[in-house]
């Protein structure tokens, strides 16, 4: 998967976690941009992304992320572009 495909798939993950079909992600999207994105929702997002993309994240990897675009790049790196 390329980064655009990952972002599209991540959009669906976010819509499922937040139960909001109106969510549209951009590379610059942060927790401040999505209502209800708190610590519990963050954990749910990480777990849902791990399941969706078949990857596992280390805490240190996640702590360095600042936006959805960086998250998409991390997923691409961890999935080997598959």
Backbone as CSV, one residue per row, in Angstrom:
resi,resn,N_x,N_y,N_z,CA_x,CA_y,CA_z,C_x,C_y,C_z
1,UNK,0.841,-1.184,0.000,0.000,0.000,0.000,0.886,1.247,0.000
2,UNK,0.463,2.213,-0.774,1.194,3.476,-0.726,0.560,4.366,0.349
3,UNK,1.169,5.509,0.587,0.718,6.377,1.670,-0.716,6.869,1.467
4,UNK,-1.099,7.155,0.232,-2.467,7.613,-0.046,-3.480,6.510,0.264
5,UNK,-3.158,5.272,-0.078,-4.050,4.152,0.214,-4.154,3.925,1.717
6,UNK,-3.030,4.088,2.411,-3.035,3.936,3.866,-3.894,5.022,4.493
7,UNK,-3.770,6.244,4.015,-4.577,7.342,4.547,-6.066,7.081,4.320
8,UNK,-6.403,6.536,3.166,-7.794,6.204,2.875,-8.300,5.117,3.832
9,UNK,-7.487,4.078,4.045,-7.876,3.010,4.965,-7.938,3.523,6.404
10,UNK,-7.010,4.405,6.766,-7.026,4.997,8.107,-8.292,5.820,8.326
11,UNK,-8.753,6.482,7.288,-9.987,7.258,7.397,-11.126,6.352,7.842
12,UNK,-11.211,5.166,7.265,-12.268,4.237,7.651,-12.085,3.758,9.088
13,UNK,-10.841,3.532,9.497,-10.568,3.144,10.883,-11.054,4.247,11.832
14,UNK,-10.725,5.486,11.529,-11.164,6.614,12.359,-12.686,6.705,12.380
15,UNK,-13.318,6.543,11.239,-14.783,6.615,11.178,-15.409,5.532,12.045
16,UNK,-14.817,4.337,12.029,-15.337,3.243,12.850,-15.134,3.511,14.340
17,UNK,-13.937,3.934,14.711,-13.627,4.174,16.126,-14.480,5.306,16.695
18,UNK,-14.647,6.375,15.924,-15.396,7.529,16.410,-16.872,7.485,16.022
19,UNK,-17.271,6.441,15.290,-18.650,6.287,14.838,-19.140,7.573,14.169
20,UNK,-18.304,8.041,13.212,-18.590,9.303,12.524,-18.162,9.181,11.057
21,UNK,-19.128,9.006,10.177,-18.840,8.846,8.748,-18.436,10.144,8.070
22,UNK,-18.443,11.250,8.795,-18.085,12.548,8.225,-16.585,12.857,8.360
23,UNK,-15.850,12.026,9.080,-14.424,12.297,9.290,-13.674,12.200,7.966
24,UNK,-12.898,13.219,7.687,-12.018,13.247,6.522,-10.617,13.578,7.036
25,UNK,-9.696,12.659,6.848,-8.339,12.858,7.343,-7.464,13.549,6.314
26,UNK,-6.542,14.326,6.817,-5.483,14.928,6.013,-4.179,14.623,6.730
27,UNK,-3.076,14.803,6.052,-1.784,14.539,6.669,-1.598,15.363,7.935
28,UNK,-2.156,16.560,7.972,-1.965,17.488,9.087,-2.942,17.260,10.236
29,UNK,-3.890,16.331,10.108,-4.899,16.094,11.136,-4.243,15.669,12.449
30,UNK,-4.702,16.287,13.551,-4.227,15.940,14.889,-5.429,15.664,15.786
31,UNK,-5.150,15.262,17.007,-6.223,14.984,17.969,-7.088,16.214,18.213
32,UNK,-6.512,17.382,18.090,-7.280,18.614,18.302,-8.349,18.820,17.230
33,UNK,-8.199,18.153,16.096,-9.125,18.335,14.977,-10.342,17.413,15.034
34,UNK,-10.299,16.409,15.896,-11.385,15.419,15.924,-12.006,15.375,17.314
35,UNK,-13.290,15.692,17.348,-14.012,15.690,18.614,-14.029,14.280,19.207
36,UNK,-13.706,14.201,20.483,-13.740,12.915,21.172,-12.436,12.147,21.140
37,UNK,-11.400,12.721,20.507,-10.113,12.021,20.446,-9.380,12.261,21.769
38,UNK,-9.669,11.392,22.717,-9.028,11.456,24.021,-8.120,10.247,24.186
39,UNK,-7.615,10.025,25.378,-6.657,8.940,25.579,-7.272,7.569,25.305
40,UNK,-8.512,7.365,25.684,-9.161,6.078,25.419,-9.375,5.866,23.923
41,UNK,-9.827,6.900,23.246,-10.004,6.803,21.794,-8.660,6.563,21.116
42,UNK,-7.603,7.161,21.651,-6.263,6.980,21.076,-5.852,5.511,21.145
43,UNK,-6.063,4.888,22.287,-5.746,3.461,22.439,-6.577,2.644,21.455
44,UNK,-7.859,2.953,21.341,-8.725,2.229,20.410,-8.251,2.392,18.965
45,UNK,-7.791,3.595,18.612,-7.272,3.841,17.263,-6.037,2.991,16.984
46,UNK,-5.129,2.959,17.935,-3.892,2.206,17.754,-4.198,0.725,17.563
47,UNK,-5.044,0.181,18.416,-5.397,-1.236,18.315,-6.104,-1.519,16.995
48,UNK,-7.039,-0.669,16.610,-7.756,-0.865,15.346,-6.815,-0.777,14.152
49,UNK,-5.853,0.132,14.200,-4.877,0.252,13.112,-3.971,-0.975,13.062
50,UNK,-3.567,-1.480,14.223,-2.735,-2.691,14.247,-3.471,-3.863,13.600
51,UNK,-4.737,-3.998,13.927,-5.538,-5.082,13.349,-5.716,-4.865,11.847
52,UNK,-6.091,-3.672,11.454,-6.369,-3.373,10.034,-5.146,-3.575,9.146
53,UNK,-3.963,-3.147,9.641,-2.770,-3.177,8.803,-1.827,-4.339,9.123
54,UNK,-2.163,-5.143,10.135,-1.342,-6.302,10.471,0.045,-5.934,10.970
55,UNK,0.124,-4.864,11.751,1.407,-4.410,12.294,1.276,-4.253,13.807
56,UNK,2.426,-4.088,14.471,2.454,-3.811,15.906,3.309,-2.572,16.127
57,UNK,2.857,-1.709,17.006,3.580,-0.472,17.288,4.232,-0.543,18.658
58,UNK,5.420,0.043,18.764,6.076,0.215,20.047,5.694,1.595,20.582
59,UNK,5.639,1.702,21.886,5.260,2.966,22.508,6.156,4.108,22.036
60,UNK,7.447,3.868,21.961,8.380,4.918,21.545,8.075,5.420,20.140
61,UNK,7.641,4.532,19.260,7.287,4.941,17.890,6.092,5.882,17.911
62,UNK,5.116,5.555,18.722,3.879,6.336,18.768,4.073,7.684,19.447
63,UNK,4.949,7.734,20.430,5.169,8.977,21.161,5.786,10.067,20.291
64,UNK,6.466,9.666,19.233,7.141,10.650,18.386,6.245,11.206,17.276
65,UNK,5.033,10.680,17.136,4.134,11.113,16.072,3.423,12.409,16.433
66,UNK,3.269,13.282,15.434,2.608,14.565,15.656,1.315,14.735,14.873
67,UNK,1.085,13.895,13.858,-0.129,14.033,13.052,-0.422,12.731,12.316
68,UNK,-1.540,12.697,11.643,-1.982,11.495,10.939,-1.025,11.135,9.801
69,UNK,-0.451,12.126,9.139,0.496,11.851,8.061,1.700,11.067,8.551
70,UNK,2.218,11.425,9.708,3.348,10.691,10.282,2.928,9.276,10.664
71,UNK,1.694,9.127,11.152,1.165,7.811,11.485,1.069,6.943,10.224
72,UNK,0.588,7.521,9.132,0.482,6.793,7.863,1.865,6.349,7.374
73,UNK,2.857,7.216,7.494,4.223,6.853,7.078,4.777,5.719,7.931
74,UNK,4.493,5.760,9.233,4.935,4.686,10.128,4.287,3.360,9.738
75,UNK,3.005,3.400,9.443,2.304,2.179,9.018,2.929,1.656,7.733
76,UNK,3.221,2.536,6.799,3.833,2.114,5.539,5.187,1.467,5.786
77,UNK,5.986,2.064,6.640,7.303,1.494,6.969,7.172,0.119,7.606
78,UNK,6.271,-0.006,8.576,6.116,-1.256,9.308,5.490,-2.362,8.452
79,UNK,4.675,-1.973,7.506,4.020,-3.000,6.680,4.864,-3.361,5.462
80,UNK,5.981,-2.679,5.299,6.854,-2.983,4.154,6.227,-2.625,2.836
81,UNK,5.273,-1.688,2.856,4.641,-1.246,1.612,3.637,-2.220,1.028
82,UNK,3.279,-3.270,1.777,2.320,-4.256,1.235,0.916,-3.750,1.223
